[in-house]
Amino acid sequence: MYACGNLLLDALSPQDIALLRPSLEAVDLPFRHVMEDTNKAIEHVYFMEAGVASMVASAHRDGEIEVGLIGAEGMSGIAVLMGKDRSPNKTWVQIAGCGHRISADEFRRAIDTSRTLQRALLKYAHSFLLLTTHTAFANGRGRLEQRLARWLLMVQDRVGSCELRLSHELVSIALGVRRAGVTTAIGAFEDRGLIRHGRSCISVVDRNGLEEVAGTFYGTAEKELRRFAASLMQNPQPHRFKD
């Protein structure tokens, strides 16, 4: 979705980025790296620059299902921003990448110091919560093929490439369905010329076709995210920092 960097960090004022900069640490984000664990104190807030993270809700008896995606447009640690120290959900890296992180304590100090910083991050939190709302709606009302099409589109938005490094197992966790059902649906999409798939890789061939399949389940949250991005980037700040 974005050429480089993290949208939130890139768009902050020089005064607000100065509050974060001394505590920001550049990090690689390997596959399955856990950013937040279920009901455990959040130690760091992450700002992704490449890759995709998945927020997953779980119940011991009923398994896991994805409720949100994070890429270079956003951040983890919404609970910290809201004044909490933990979340019932787990957030982990689904597609490897990189970014920056800051300790939760330093992050709290920064947002307590600057209302403009807090306001900018709360705007992102609003768009993220809208995404989780529409994910719940899609999970409850959408057919598997509609949910799969929507999810592939959302991942592609964040990766910025037609090549998605995804296994059937990851897709099944994200959608909360059996792996056999995912394999069948992916095969049907390939037969229709919407995608190609190989070992741990799905290539989007016909994005417009995927949007048609997803229907109204895709688009509303994305429009809000674009409005949010546009509001931040009207006056981008020339303060890219080096480590």
N, C-alpha and C positions, 0 to 999 in steps of 0.2 A: 504494500500500500504506500510506503514511504521509501524514498530512494536511499536514505542513510540516516543514521542517528536515531534518537528517540524523540518523538514529537513533543512530549511534555518538556523535556530538558532543553530542546532546541528553542522552544518558544518562550521560555521564562525570561523575565527582565534580568538585566545584569545584576541588580540588587538581590533578586531572589535566587539566581543560580549561585551567587557568591555565598549564600547561606548554606547551600548543599555541597558545593565543590570541594571544600577541604575534607569532607567525610565520604565522598563518593569513591568507590573502588572498582576499577575495571575487572570484569570477571568473564571467563568462559562459562557457557551454560550447556553442559553435556546432556545428552538424552537421559531422561528420567531423573535429572537433578531435582530435588525437592526444595521448592521455595518456601512453602508453608505446609506444615503437617497438621493432621486433624487434631483439633483441640489442644495443640501445643503452642507455647508462647512463640510469637513471630519474632525472629531474631533480626531479619533484614527485610528491607523493601527493595525490590528490583525494578529497574528501568531497562527493558529489553531494547536492543538495537538490531538484533537479527534472531530469527528463530520464532517458535511459537510455544506458549505455555498453556496448559489446560487446568482449569479449576474444576474439580470433581467432587460431587456429593456422594456419600456412601451410606449404606445401611448394612450391618453385618449379615443379615439374612438375605437381603435383596440385591447385593452387589453394588456396582458403581455406575454413575452416569455423569457425563460432562454437563456443567451448567454455565461455563463461560470460557472464552478464549482471550489470551493476551499476546500481543505482538509489539512491534515498534511504535504503535500508537498509544501505548499505555504503560501501566505499572501494576505490580502486585501490591499487597499490603493495604487493600481498601479498608480492612478492619481497623488497622492502625490509624488511618486517616479519620475514621469514624469514632476514634477514642477507645477502641478495644485493643486487647493485646493478643487475641487468638481468634481462630475461625473454626467452625465445625467442618469446613471443607478443606480439601487438600489441593495444593497447586504444584504442579510439576512440569518439567520441560518435555514437551511432546516432539518437537523438532529442534535439534541442537542449534545453538546460536551463541550470542554474546551480549554483553550489556554492562551496566553499572549497578552497584548495590550500595546501600547506606544502612547503617545499623538502625534498628527501630527507635532506639533512644535518641540518636542524633536527628532522625527524621521528625520525631515529636517536637524536639526543641526548635527545629526550623519552622514548622508550621505554626507553632505557638508564637513565634517571633514575627511572622509576616502574614497578614490577612490576605494580601494579594497572592501569595504562594498558595495558601490554603484554598482560596477561591478558585484558582486555576485547576488545582487537583480535584476539587469537588465537582467541577464541571465534567471532568473525565469520569469520576465515580458515577455521576448521573447517567452518562451514556453507557457505562458498563452495566449498571443495574437494569437499564432498558434492554440491553442484550440478554441478560439472564432471564428477564421476563418473557421475551420472545422465544428464548430457548425452551422455557417451560411450556409455552403455548404450542410450539412445534412438537415437543415430546409428547404432549397430551393429545393433540388433534391431528398431527401430520402422519401420513403413511410413510413407511420406511424409505421408499424412493424419494419422497419429498424432503425428508430429514437428511438423507445422505447427500442429496444435491445441495441443500442449503449449507451443510457442514463443509463440503468440499469447496464451495465458493468462499466461505469465511476463512478457511485455511489459506486458500490462494490469495485472498486479499492481504493477508499478513505476511505471506512468504514473498509475494511479488514475482512469482514464477509459475509456469505451467507444470513444473516438476515438483511433486509433493512426496517427500520421503515418509511414507506411511505404510504400515503393515495392516492386514485385515484385523489383527488383534487390537491394534490401537483404535481402529474405526469402531470395532464392536464395543470397546469400553466407552468411547465418546458418545455413542448412540444408545448405549444400554441395551443392546440386543445380542443374540447369540452370533457367534462367529460364522456359522453356516449361513445365517440369513444375510450377513454382510457380503459373504462370498457370492451368493446368488445375485444380490442386487448389483454388485460391482460387475459381475459377468453380464448382466442385462444392460448396464450402461455402456459397456464396451461393445456389445452387439449393436447398439444403437448409434455408435460412433461418437459418444459423448466423452469418453475417456479411453486411455490405454493403461494397462496395468502390468507390472512385472513384479519381481521379488522386492518387497518393501518399497515399492514406488508406484504412484498413481500419477498419470499425466493427463492434464485437462486438455482435451482436444476441441470441444465445442462449449465454450462458456455460455453463450446465449442459450444453447439447448439446456444446460443445467439450470439456468435461471427460469426457463419455461417450466421445467419439472418442479423446481422449488416453489414456484408460484408466489403467493402472498406471504409465505413463511420467511422469505428472504427480502430484505429491502428497507423495512421500516427502521430497524435499529441501525442499519448502515447509513441511512440518510441522516439520522441524528448524529452519528459519529463524524460524518463529513461536515455537518454544520459546526460541530465542536472543533474539528481540525481547522476549518476556515476561520473561526473566531480567534483561534490562537495564532494562526499564521498570517493574519492581516498585517502585522508588524513584526516579522521575525527578527530575533535579536542576533547580532553578529558576535556571539561569545562562545563559539565552539571551543571547548577546553581540551588540553592534552594532559595525559597522566604524568 
